[in-house]
């Protein structure tokens, strides 16, 4: 069974992406194959401890994040919404006005959740347009310090049980993009990773990974780009006969990462997916 995580934390959650405690990670690694999406820097803190782990650890990176060549909408939203200097959020998109009060931590969390659902269903150009209106600027923050550097990734790739995979170049929801952009995201990220690390990149995690983020056309494009293993967040009890290997994962969540909870969630979600 596979776990989809994002970032490790030691004692207290610092960022939204922190979803797996280091102590939990150490306990679970012998029971699951643990994967990390996006390439956050937290994983590097335990590089010296993972050399003797039994199962492989797969880290899916977006080269655009490392080189700060793209905007990261969820981090931009989080920066704005949870900044106490901002007491409200007001913008118009497609003749619809969005107004949110940011007067408590609860209201900020709800706003972040609602806007995340909106952004997830937009293509990259539409996301940028709304960010321009929210931030009042085309300037984006440089979040590269939150992510692994190429030197760190190189060091991790040299650990025998660590696999470096691709998560596209800039993390768009591929189902919202045209075929030309899909191809660029798949091929460029693979090429950059292979060039930087001097090794093959055969593993690919679909951004977001749910049923609203890929279809057969996208799977075919991923396969044609040269990836052998494709990861979603849709666990299944049976392996479908396809030309590519599609692997489902269960997501880790803060305070819900004990073995029985994850295993139960995996089988329940897999059962529901197989009924559809």
C-alpha positions as a Markdown table, in Angstrom:
| # | Residue | x | y | z |
|---|---|---|---|---|
| 1 | Unk | 0.0 | 0.0 | 0.0 |
| 2 | Unk | 1.1 | 3.5 | -0.8 |
| 3 | Unk | 0.8 | 6.8 | 1.2 |
| 4 | Unk | 0.7 | 10.2 | -0.4 |
| 5 | Unk | 2.3 | 12.8 | 1.8 |
| 6 | Unk | 3.7 | 16.3 | 1.3 |
| 7 | Unk | 5.9 | 17.5 | 4.1 |
| 8 | Unk | 7.4 | 16.1 | 7.3 |
| 9 | Unk | 7.3 | 18.1 | 10.5 |
| 10 | Unk | 8.9 | 17.5 | 13.9 |
| 11 | Unk | 6.7 | 18.6 | 16.7 |
| 12 | Unk | 4.2 | 21.3 | 15.5 |
| 13 | Unk | 2.6 | 22.0 | 12.2 |
| 14 | Unk | 4.1 | 25.1 | 10.6 |
| 15 | Unk | 2.8 | 25.1 | 7.1 |
| 16 | Unk | -0.4 | 23.8 | 5.3 |
| 17 | Unk | 1.7 | 21.1 | 3.6 |
| 18 | Unk | 2.9 | 19.6 | 6.9 |
| 19 | Unk | 0.9 | 16.4 | 7.1 |
| 20 | Unk | 3.2 | 13.7 | 8.4 |
| 21 | Unk | 5.1 | 13.8 | 11.7 |
| 22 | Unk | 8.7 | 12.5 | 11.6 |
| 23 | Unk | 8.0 | 9.9 | 14.3 |
| 24 | Unk | 4.9 | 8.7 | 12.3 |
| 25 | Unk | 7.0 | 8.4 | 9.2 |
| 26 | Unk | 9.6 | 6.2 | 10.9 |
| 27 | Unk | 6.9 | 3.9 | 12.3 |
| 28 | Unk | 5.0 | 3.6 | 9.0 |
| 29 | Unk | 7.9 | 3.2 | 6.6 |
| 30 | Unk | 8.1 | -0.6 | 7.1 |
| 31 | Unk | 4.4 | -1.1 | 6.5 |
| 32 | Unk | 3.7 | 1.3 | 3.6 |
| 33 | Unk | 5.6 | 2.7 | 0.6 |
| 34 | Unk | 5.6 | 6.4 | 1.5 |
| 35 | Unk | 5.6 | 9.0 | -1.3 |
| 36 | Unk | 6.0 | 12.8 | -1.1 |
| 37 | Unk | 4.5 | 15.2 | -3.6 |
| 38 | Unk | 5.8 | 18.6 | -4.6 |
| 39 | Unk | 9.4 | 18.2 | -3.2 |
| 40 | Unk | 9.1 | 20.1 | 0.1 |
| 41 | Unk | 12.3 | 20.5 | 2.1 |
| 42 | Unk | 11.2 | 18.7 | 5.2 |
| 43 | Unk | 12.2 | 15.3 | 3.9 |
| 44 | Unk | 15.8 | 16.3 | 3.8 |
| 45 | Unk | 16.0 | 16.6 | 7.6 |
| 46 | Unk | 16.1 | 12.9 | 8.0 |
| 47 | Unk | 18.3 | 11.9 | 5.0 |
| 48 | Unk | 20.7 | 10.2 | 7.4 |
| 49 | Unk | 17.9 | 8.0 | 8.9 |
| 50 | Unk | 16.4 | 6.7 | 5.7 |
| 51 | Unk | 19.4 | 4.7 | 4.4 |
| 52 | Unk | 18.4 | 1.5 | 6.2 |
| 53 | Unk | 14.6 | 1.7 | 5.7 |
| 54 | Unk | 13.0 | -1.3 | 4.1 |
| 55 | Unk | 10.6 | 0.1 | 1.6 |
| 56 | Unk | 11.4 | 2.6 | -1.1 |
| 57 | Unk | 10.7 | 6.3 | -0.6 |
| 58 | Unk | 9.5 | 8.2 | -3.7 |
| 59 | Unk | 9.8 | 12.0 | -3.9 |
| 60 | Unk | 7.9 | 13.6 | -6.7 |
| 61 | Unk | 9.3 | 17.1 | -7.6 |
| 62 | Unk | 8.2 | 20.0 | -9.8 |
| 63 | Unk | 11.3 | 21.6 | -11.2 |
| 64 | Unk | 9.5 | 24.9 | -11.6 |
| 65 | Unk | 9.2 | 25.2 | -7.8 |
| 66 | Unk | 12.9 | 24.6 | -7.2 |
| 67 | Unk | 14.0 | 27.3 | -9.7 |
| 68 | Unk | 11.2 | 29.7 | -8.7 |
| 69 | Unk | 10.1 | 30.0 | -12.3 |
| 70 | Unk | 6.4 | 29.6 | -11.6 |
| 71 | Unk | 3.7 | 30.9 | -9.3 |
| 72 | Unk | 2.3 | 28.5 | -6.7 |
| 73 | Unk | -1.3 | 29.5 | -6.2 |
| 74 | Unk | -2.0 | 27.7 | -2.9 |
| 75 | Unk | 1.0 | 29.3 | -1.2 |
| 76 | Unk | 0.1 | 32.7 | -2.5 |
| 77 | Unk | -3.5 | 32.3 | -1.2 |
| 78 | Unk | -2.2 | 31.1 | 2.1 |
| 79 | Unk | 0.1 | 34.1 | 2.4 |
| 80 | Unk | -2.7 | 36.5 | 1.8 |
| 81 | Unk | -5.5 | 34.9 | 3.6 |
| 82 | Unk | -3.6 | 34.1 | 6.8 |
| 83 | Unk | -1.9 | 37.5 | 7.0 |
| 84 | Unk | -3.6 | 39.3 | 9.8 |
| 85 | Unk | -3.2 | 42.6 | 8.0 |
| 86 | Unk | -5.9 | 41.5 | 5.6 |
| 87 | Unk | -9.4 | 41.6 | 7.0 |
| 88 | Unk | -11.4 | 40.8 | 3.9 |
| 89 | Unk | -11.0 | 39.5 | 0.3 |
| 90 | Unk | -13.0 | 41.0 | -2.5 |
| 91 | Unk | -12.7 | 40.3 | -6.3 |
| 92 | Unk | -14.8 | 39.8 | -9.4 |
| 93 | Unk | -14.2 | 36.9 | -11.8 |
| 94 | Unk | -16.5 | 36.2 | -14.8 |
| 95 | Unk | -19.0 | 38.7 | -13.6 |
| 96 | Unk | -19.3 | 37.0 | -10.2 |
| 97 | Unk | -18.3 | 38.9 | -7.1 |
| 98 | Unk | -16.4 | 37.0 | -4.4 |
| 99 | Unk | -16.4 | 38.5 | -0.9 |
| 100 | Unk | -14.9 | 36.9 | 2.1 |
| 101 | Unk | -14.5 | 38.2 | 5.6 |
| 102 | Unk | -11.1 | 37.3 | 7.2 |
| 103 | Unk | -11.9 | 38.2 | 10.8 |
| 104 | Unk | -11.0 | 34.9 | 12.6 |
| 105 | Unk | -8.8 | 31.9 | 12.1 |
| 106 | Unk | -11.9 | 29.8 | 11.3 |
| 107 | Unk | -13.1 | 32.3 | 8.6 |
| 108 | Unk | -9.6 | 32.3 | 7.1 |
| 109 | Unk | -9.5 | 28.5 | 7.0 |
| 110 | Unk | -13.0 | 28.4 | 5.3 |
| 111 | Unk | -12.0 | 31.0 | 2.8 |
| 112 | Unk | -8.8 | 29.1 | 2.0 |
| 113 | Unk | -10.7 | 25.9 | 1.5 |
| 114 | Unk | -13.4 | 27.5 | -0.7 |
| 115 | Unk | -10.9 | 29.3 | -2.9 |
| 116 | Unk | -8.7 | 26.2 | -3.2 |
| 117 | Unk | -11.7 | 24.4 | -4.8 |
| 118 | Unk | -12.2 | 27.3 | -7.2 |
| 119 | Unk | -8.5 | 27.4 | -8.2 |
| 120 | Unk | -8.2 | 23.6 | -8.6 |
| 121 | Unk | -10.8 | 23.7 | -11.4 |
| 122 | Unk | -9.1 | 26.5 | -13.4 |
| 123 | Unk | -6.3 | 26.4 | -15.9 |
| 124 | Unk | -3.0 | 28.1 | -15.3 |
| 125 | Unk | -3.9 | 31.3 | -17.1 |
| 126 | Unk | -7.2 | 31.7 | -15.2 |
| 127 | Unk | -5.4 | 31.1 | -11.9 |
| 128 | Unk | -2.9 | 33.8 | -12.7 |
| 129 | Unk | -5.7 | 36.3 | -13.6 |
| 130 | Unk | -7.4 | 35.8 | -10.2 |
| 131 | Unk | -4.2 | 36.0 | -8.3 |
| 132 | Unk | -3.5 | 39.3 | -10.0 |
| 133 | Unk | -6.8 | 40.6 | -8.7 |
| 134 | Unk | -6.4 | 39.2 | -5.2 |
| 135 | Unk | -2.8 | 40.4 | -4.7 |
| 136 | Unk | -3.2 | 43.6 | -6.7 |
| 137 | Unk | 0.0 | 42.8 | -8.5 |
| 138 | Unk | 1.6 | 40.5 | -11.1 |
| 139 | Unk | 4.6 | 40.0 | -8.8 |
| 140 | Unk | 4.8 | 36.6 | -7.1 |
| 141 | Unk | 6.6 | 35.5 | -4.0 |
| 142 | Unk | 9.7 | 33.3 | -4.3 |
| 143 | Unk | 8.9 | 30.2 | -2.3 |
| 144 | Unk | 11.9 | 28.2 | -3.4 |
| 145 | Unk | 13.3 | 28.1 | 0.2 |
| 146 | Unk | 10.3 | 25.8 | 1.1 |
| 147 | Unk | 11.5 | 23.2 | -1.4 |
| 148 | Unk | 14.4 | 20.9 | -1.9 |
| 149 | Unk | 17.4 | 22.4 | -3.8 |
| 150 | Unk | 19.0 | 20.4 | -6.7 |
| 151 | Unk | 21.9 | 19.6 | -4.5 |
| 152 | Unk | 19.6 | 18.1 | -1.9 |
| 153 | Unk | 17.7 | 16.2 | -4.5 |
| 154 | Unk | 21.0 | 14.9 | -5.9 |
| 155 | Unk | 22.1 | 13.7 | -2.5 |
| 156 | Unk | 18.7 | 12.0 | -1.9 |
| 157 | Unk | 18.8 | 10.3 | -5.3 |
| 158 | Unk | 22.1 | 8.7 | -4.3 |
| 159 | Unk | 20.4 | 6.9 | -1.3 |
| 160 | Unk | 19.7 | 3.4 | -2.5 |
| 161 | Unk | 16.0 | 3.2 | -1.5 |
| 162 | Unk | 15.1 | 6.8 | -2.6 |
| 163 | Unk | 13.4 | 7.3 | -6.0 |
| 164 | Unk | 13.0 | 10.7 | -7.6 |
| 165 | Unk | 9.9 | 11.1 | -9.8 |
| 166 | Unk | 8.2 | 13.9 | -11.7 |
| 167 | Unk | 5.1 | 15.8 | -10.6 |
| 168 | Unk | 5.0 | 17.9 | -13.8 |
| 169 | Unk | 7.0 | 21.1 | -14.3 |
| 170 | Unk | 4.6 | 23.6 | -12.6 |
| 171 | Unk | 1.8 | 21.5 | -11.0 |
| 172 | Unk | -1.2 | 22.4 | -13.1 |
| 173 | Unk | -4.4 | 20.4 | -12.9 |
| 174 | Unk | -3.8 | 18.6 | -16.2 |
| 175 | Unk | -7.4 | 18.0 | -16.9 |
| 176 | Unk | -7.9 | 21.8 | -17.3 |
| 177 | Unk | -5.0 | 22.3 | -19.8 |
| 178 | Unk | -4.9 | 21.8 | -23.5 |
| 179 | Unk | -2.9 | 18.9 | -25.0 |
| 180 | Unk | 0.0 | 21.1 | -26.0 |
| 181 | Unk | 0.5 | 22.3 | -22.4 |
| 182 | Unk | 0.0 | 18.8 | -21.0 |
| 183 | Unk | 2.8 | 17.5 | -23.3 |
| 184 | Unk | 5.1 | 20.4 | -22.3 |
| 185 | Unk | 4.5 | 19.8 | -18.5 |
| 186 | Unk | 5.2 | 16.1 | -18.9 |
| 187 | Unk | 8.2 | 16.1 | -21.2 |
| 188 | Unk | 10.0 | 19.1 | -19.8 |
| 189 | Unk | 9.9 | 18.0 | -16.2 |
| 190 | Unk | 11.2 | 14.5 | -17.2 |
| 191 | Unk | 14.0 | 16.0 | -19.2 |
| 192 | Unk | 15.1 | 18.4 | -16.5 |
| 193 | Unk | 15.1 | 15.7 | -13.8 |
| 194 | Unk | 17.0 | 13.3 | -16.0 |
| 195 | Unk | 19.6 | 15.9 | -17.0 |
| 196 | Unk | 20.1 | 17.2 | -13.4 |
| 197 | Unk | 20.4 | 13.8 | -11.8 |
| 198 | Unk | 21.9 | 11.8 | -14.7 |
| 199 | Unk | 19.4 | 9.0 | -14.2 |
| 200 | Unk | 16.1 | 7.8 | -15.7 |
| 201 | Unk | 12.8 | 9.3 | -14.4 |
| 202 | Unk | 10.2 | 6.5 | -14.7 |
| 203 | Unk | 7.8 | 7.5 | -11.9 |
| 204 | Unk | 5.1 | 10.2 | -12.3 |
| 205 | Unk | 2.5 | 11.5 | -9.8 |
| 206 | Unk | -0.6 | 13.2 | -11.2 |
| 207 | Unk | -1.0 | 16.6 | -9.7 |
| 208 | Unk | -4.0 | 16.5 | -7.2 |
| 209 | Unk | -4.4 | 12.9 | -8.2 |
| 210 | Unk | -8.2 | 12.5 | -7.8 |
| 211 | Unk | -10.8 | 11.6 | -10.4 |
| 212 | Unk | -11.2 | 15.3 | -11.3 |
| 213 | Unk | -7.6 | 15.6 | -12.3 |
| 214 | Unk | -7.0 | 13.0 | -15.0 |
| 215 | Unk | -8.7 | 10.8 | -17.6 |
| 216 | Unk | -7.7 | 8.2 | -20.2 |
| 217 | Unk | -6.3 | 10.8 | -22.6 |
| 218 | Unk | -4.0 | 12.2 | -19.9 |
| 219 | Unk | -2.9 | 8.7 | -18.8 |
| 220 | Unk | -2.1 | 8.0 | -22.5 |
| 221 | Unk | 0.0 | 11.2 | -22.7 |
| 222 | Unk | 1.8 | 10.4 | -19.5 |
| 223 | Unk | 2.7 | 6.9 | -20.9 |
| 224 | Unk | 3.8 | 8.3 | -24.2 |
| 225 | Unk | 6.1 | 10.8 | -22.4 |
| 226 | Unk | 8.0 | 7.8 | -21.2 |
| 227 | Unk | 6.8 | 7.2 | -17.6 |
| 228 | Unk | 6.4 | 3.6 | -16.6 |
| 229 | Unk | 4.7 | 4.1 | -13.2 |
| 230 | Unk | 1.8 | 6.5 | -12.7 |
| 231 | Unk | 0.5 | 7.5 | -9.2 |
| 232 | Unk | -3.0 | 8.8 | -8.3 |
| 233 | Unk | -4.8 | 9.2 | -5.0 |
| 234 | Unk | -7.4 | 6.6 | -5.9 |
| 235 | Unk | -6.6 | 3.3 | -4.3 |
| 236 | Unk | -8.1 | 0.2 | -5.8 |
| 237 | Unk | -8.5 | -3.4 | -4.7 |
| 238 | Unk | -7.9 | -4.8 | -8.2 |
| 239 | Unk | -5.3 | -4.0 | -10.7 |
| 240 | Unk | -6.7 | -2.9 | -14.1 |
| 241 | Unk | -5.2 | -4.5 | -17.2 |
| 242 | Unk | -3.7 | -1.5 | -18.9 |
| 243 | Unk | -0.5 | -0.8 | -20.8 |
| 244 | Unk | 0.7 | 1.4 | -17.9 |
| 245 | Unk | 1.0 | 0.7 | -14.2 |
| 246 | Unk | -1.5 | 2.9 | -12.3 |
| 247 | Unk | -0.9 | 3.0 | -8.6 |
| 248 | Unk | -3.4 | 4.4 | -6.1 |
| 249 | Unk | -2.4 | 6.0 | -2.8 |
| 250 | Unk | -4.1 | 7.1 | 0.4 |
| 251 | Unk | -3.3 | 10.7 | 1.7 |
| 252 | Unk | -1.8 | 11.3 | 5.1 |
| 253 | Unk | -3.4 | 13.8 | 7.4 |
| 254 | Unk | -2.4 | 15.5 | 10.6 |
| 255 | Unk | -3.4 | 13.5 | 13.6 |
| 256 | Unk | -4.8 | 10.6 | 11.4 |
| 257 | Unk | -1.6 | 8.8 | 10.6 |
| 258 | Unk | -1.6 | 5.7 | 12.7 |
| 259 | Unk | -1.4 | 2.3 | 10.9 |
| 260 | Unk | -4.9 | 1.1 | 11.5 |
| 261 | Unk | -6.5 | 4.4 | 10.5 |
| 262 | Unk | -4.5 | 4.6 | 7.2 |
| 263 | Unk | -5.1 | 1.0 | 6.4 |
| 264 | Unk | -8.9 | 1.3 | 7.0 |
| 265 | Unk | -9.1 | 4.4 | 5.0 |
| 266 | Unk | -7.2 | 2.8 | 2.1 |
| 267 | Unk | -9.6 | -0.2 | 1.9 |
| 268 | Unk | -12.7 | 1.8 | 2.3 |
| 269 | Unk | -11.7 | 4.2 | -0.4 |
| 270 | Unk | -10.5 | 1.4 | -2.6 |
| 271 | Unk | -13.9 | -0.4 | -2.2 |
| 272 | Unk | -15.8 | 2.7 | -3.1 |
| 273 | Unk | -13.6 | 3.3 | -6.1 |
| 274 | Unk | -14.2 | -0.2 | -7.3 |
| 275 | Unk | -18.0 | 0.2 | -7.1 |
| 276 | Unk | -17.9 | 3.2 | -9.5 |
